[in-house]
Amino acid sequence: MAHVLAEENNKGFYSTHIGPRVVHTLCAAAPIQSQRQRVIPRATGRVLEIGIGSGLNLPHYRPGQVEEIVGVDPDRSMLRLGRKRREACSIPLNLVSQSAESLPLDGQSIDTLVLTYTLCSIPNPMQALAEARRVLKPDGIVLMCEHGAAGSKSTLRWQNRVDRTWSRIALGCHLNRNPADLLRQSGFEFETLEQFVLKPFPSLVATHYLGTARLAGEQFTRQT
């Protein structure tokens, strides 16, 4: 307990008490919840959710088709906000309070990888996705819904300008990452992919990417 308290003191009052509630409130907005509803019900088998945070996806999983949820998140403050949602979840839930860059999971042990509003905040997303590749079964599926880099060049320029300040306010969230490119560069290929502007959000955070992906073919494996 002393170690946890020291860790939170080092993070600062904002990062421990205010920032998590700001992020939770934004991510709980109705338009974002509607995107979760489009994605999460497709999860099956053993699910790995990277960045489970305050548990906003949990009500959307279907108990009849999901055997277990492994939820990974290093932010203890966000996890505390999700306690009641975890208690209300009828699906077996294994909570892992550590970073996604090093997963304590066996290789090829996950049926569904869930990425919702998390790639923006992971310090090393490429390493996290390399770990995701390792633990995903060959026939596993990735369910993704993320915000990110705008298609508009002028909006992207503004995202680049304010990204450092935004990241401090939003607990490490980056406005200008392209989640689709991150997955492709990490050895995944998309079956479906939508890029759209989610209203009524401001243009800096309105560009969304929603899709399904799988491990790329043997050609990628040989090249790496």
C-alpha positions as CSV (number, residue, x, y, z in Angstrom):
1,M,0.0,0.0,0.0
2,A,2.8,2.4,0.8
3,H,4.3,1.8,-2.6
4,V,1.0,2.6,-4.3
5,L,0.6,5.8,-2.3
6,A,4.2,6.9,-3.1
7,E,3.5,6.1,-6.8
8,E,0.4,8.3,-6.8
9,N,2.1,11.1,-5.0
10,N,4.8,11.1,-7.7
11,K,2.1,11.3,-10.3
12,G,0.7,14.5,-8.9
13,F,-2.8,15.6,-7.7
14,Y,-4.1,16.3,-11.2
15,S,-3.0,13.0,-12.7
16,T,-4.4,11.0,-9.8
17,H,-7.6,12.8,-9.0
18,I,-8.7,15.2,-11.7
19,G,-7.4,13.9,-15.0
20,P,-8.9,10.5,-14.7
21,R,-12.3,11.9,-14.1
22,V,-11.9,14.3,-17.1
23,V,-10.9,11.4,-19.4
24,H,-13.7,9.2,-18.0
25,T,-16.3,11.9,-18.6
26,L,-15.2,12.5,-22.2
27,C,-15.0,8.8,-23.0
28,A,-18.5,8.2,-21.5
29,A,-20.2,10.7,-23.8
30,A,-23.2,9.3,-25.7
31,P,-21.6,9.5,-29.2
32,I,-18.6,7.5,-28.1
33,Q,-20.8,5.0,-26.3
34,S,-22.7,4.5,-29.5
35,Q,-19.4,3.5,-31.2
36,R,-18.6,1.1,-28.4
37,Q,-21.9,-0.5,-29.0
38,R,-21.0,-1.0,-32.7
39,V,-17.7,-2.8,-31.8
40,I,-17.8,-4.6,-28.5
41,P,-20.7,-7.1,-29.1
42,R,-18.6,-8.7,-31.8
43,A,-16.0,-10.0,-29.2
44,T,-15.9,-13.7,-28.7
45,G,-13.9,-16.3,-26.7
46,R,-11.0,-15.1,-24.5
47,V,-10.8,-11.3,-24.9
48,L,-7.8,-9.0,-24.3
49,E,-8.9,-5.4,-23.7
50,I,-5.9,-3.1,-23.7
51,G,-6.6,0.1,-21.7
52,I,-9.7,-1.2,-19.9
53,G,-9.6,2.0,-17.7
54,S,-12.9,2.8,-16.1
55,G,-14.6,-0.2,-17.7
56,L,-16.9,1.6,-20.1
57,N,-16.8,-1.3,-22.5
58,L,-17.9,-3.9,-20.0
59,P,-21.7,-3.4,-20.3
60,H,-21.5,-4.1,-24.1
61,Y,-19.9,-7.5,-24.0
62,R,-22.2,-10.5,-24.5
63,P,-21.9,-13.1,-21.8
64,G,-23.1,-15.9,-24.1
65,Q,-20.1,-15.5,-26.4
66,V,-17.3,-14.2,-24.3
67,E,-15.6,-16.7,-21.9
68,E,-13.1,-14.3,-20.2
69,I,-12.0,-10.7,-20.3
70,V,-8.3,-9.9,-19.6
71,G,-8.3,-6.2,-18.9
72,V,-4.9,-4.4,-19.0
73,D,-4.3,-0.9,-17.7
74,P,-1.4,0.6,-15.7
75,D,-3.4,3.6,-14.3
76,R,-4.7,2.7,-10.9
77,S,-6.8,5.9,-10.7
78,M,-8.7,5.0,-13.8
79,L,-9.2,1.4,-12.6
80,R,-10.7,2.7,-9.3
81,L,-13.3,4.6,-11.4
82,G,-14.3,1.3,-13.0
83,R,-14.8,-0.7,-9.8
84,K,-18.6,-0.8,-9.9
85,R,-18.7,-1.7,-13.5
86,R,-16.3,-4.6,-12.9
87,E,-18.4,-5.8,-10.0
88,A,-21.6,-5.7,-12.2
89,C,-19.9,-7.7,-15.0
90,S,-21.1,-11.3,-15.1
91,I,-18.2,-12.4,-17.4
92,P,-15.0,-13.7,-15.7
93,L,-12.6,-10.7,-15.5
94,N,-8.9,-10.9,-15.0
95,L,-7.5,-7.4,-14.3
96,V,-3.8,-6.8,-15.0
97,S,-2.5,-3.5,-13.6
98,Q,0.5,-3.0,-15.8
99,S,1.5,-1.6,-19.2
100,A,0.5,-3.2,-22.5
101,E,4.1,-3.1,-23.7
102,S,4.8,-6.3,-21.6
103,L,1.9,-8.7,-21.3
104,P,2.0,-11.5,-18.8
105,L,0.1,-13.8,-21.2
106,D,1.0,-16.9,-23.2
107,G,1.5,-16.7,-26.9
108,Q,-1.5,-17.3,-29.1
109,S,-3.9,-17.4,-26.1
110,I,-6.3,-14.6,-27.1
111,D,-9.3,-14.9,-29.5
112,T,-10.3,-11.2,-29.6
113,L,-8.2,-8.1,-29.1
114,V,-10.1,-5.0,-28.2
115,L,-8.7,-1.5,-28.8
116,T,-11.0,1.4,-28.0
117,Y,-9.6,4.9,-27.3
118,T,-6.3,3.5,-26.1
119,L,-3.7,3.6,-28.8
120,C,-3.6,7.4,-28.4
121,S,-2.3,7.1,-24.9
122,I,0.1,4.1,-24.8
123,P,3.7,5.5,-24.5
124,N,5.1,2.9,-27.0
125,P,2.2,1.8,-29.1
126,M,4.4,-0.2,-31.5
127,Q,5.7,-2.3,-28.7
128,A,2.2,-2.8,-27.3
129,L,1.0,-4.0,-30.7
130,A,4.0,-6.3,-31.0
131,E,2.9,-7.9,-27.7
132,A,-0.7,-8.0,-29.0
133,R,0.5,-9.9,-32.1
134,R,2.3,-12.4,-29.9
135,V,-0.7,-13.3,-27.8
136,L,-3.4,-13.2,-30.5
137,K,-4.3,-16.6,-31.9
138,P,-3.6,-17.1,-35.7
139,D,-7.3,-16.9,-36.4
140,G,-8.0,-14.1,-33.8
141,I,-9.6,-10.8,-34.5
142,V,-8.9,-7.2,-33.6
143,L,-11.8,-4.9,-32.8
144,M,-10.8,-1.3,-33.0
145,C,-12.4,2.1,-32.4
146,E,-10.0,5.0,-31.9
147,H,-9.8,8.7,-32.5
148,G,-6.7,10.1,-34.2
149,A,-5.1,12.0,-37.0
150,A,-7.5,14.1,-39.1
151,G,-7.9,13.6,-42.8
152,S,-7.9,17.4,-43.2
153,K,-4.4,18.8,-43.6
154,S,-5.4,22.0,-41.8
155,T,-6.9,20.2,-38.9
156,L,-3.9,17.9,-38.7
157,R,-1.6,20.9,-38.5
158,W,-3.5,22.1,-35.5
159,Q,-3.4,18.7,-34.0
160,N,0.4,18.7,-34.3
161,R,0.6,22.2,-32.8
162,V,-1.4,21.5,-29.7
163,D,-0.6,17.9,-29.2
164,R,2.0,18.4,-26.4
165,T,-0.4,20.6,-24.3
166,W,-3.3,18.3,-24.9
167,S,-1.3,15.3,-23.9
168,R,-0.6,16.9,-20.5
169,I,-4.2,17.6,-19.9
170,A,-5.5,14.2,-21.2
171,L,-3.2,11.9,-19.4
172,G,-0.9,11.1,-22.3
173,C,-3.5,11.1,-25.1
174,H,-2.1,12.2,-28.4
175,L,-4.3,13.8,-31.0
176,N,-2.2,13.1,-34.1
177,R,-1.6,9.4,-34.1
178,N,-3.0,7.3,-36.9
179,P,-4.3,4.1,-35.4
180,A,-4.8,2.4,-38.7
181,D,-1.2,3.0,-39.8
182,L,0.0,1.8,-36.4
183,L,-1.8,-1.5,-36.8
184,R,-0.6,-2.0,-40.4
185,Q,3.0,-1.2,-39.4
186,S,2.7,-3.8,-36.6
187,G,1.7,-6.7,-38.9
188,F,-2.1,-6.5,-39.0
189,E,-4.3,-6.2,-42.0
190,F,-7.8,-4.7,-42.0
191,E,-10.9,-6.6,-43.0
192,T,-13.1,-3.5,-42.5
193,L,-12.1,0.1,-41.8
194,E,-14.1,3.3,-41.6
195,Q,-12.7,6.7,-41.1
196,F,-15.2,9.4,-40.2
197,V,-15.9,12.6,-38.3
198,L,-17.9,11.9,-35.1
199,K,-20.2,14.8,-34.3
200,P,-20.6,17.0,-32.3
201,F,-17.0,16.8,-31.1
202,P,-14.5,19.5,-31.9
203,S,-12.5,18.9,-35.1
204,L,-9.3,18.2,-33.1
205,V,-10.8,15.0,-31.6
206,A,-13.6,14.2,-34.1
207,T,-11.7,12.0,-36.6
208,H,-12.5,8.4,-35.8
209,Y,-11.2,5.0,-37.1
210,L,-13.4,1.9,-36.6
211,G,-12.7,-1.5,-38.0
212,T,-11.7,-5.1,-37.7
213,A,-8.3,-6.5,-38.4
214,R,-6.4,-9.8,-38.3
215,L,-2.8,-10.9,-38.3
216,A,-1.2,-10.3,-41.7
217,G,-0.1,-13.2,-43.8
218,E,3.1,-15.2,-43.8
219,Q,4.8,-12.7,-46.1
220,F,4.9,-10.2,-43.2
221,T,6.2,-12.8,-40.8
222,R,9.1,-13.7,-43.1
223,Q,10.0,-10.1,-43.6
224,T,10.3,-9.5,-39.8
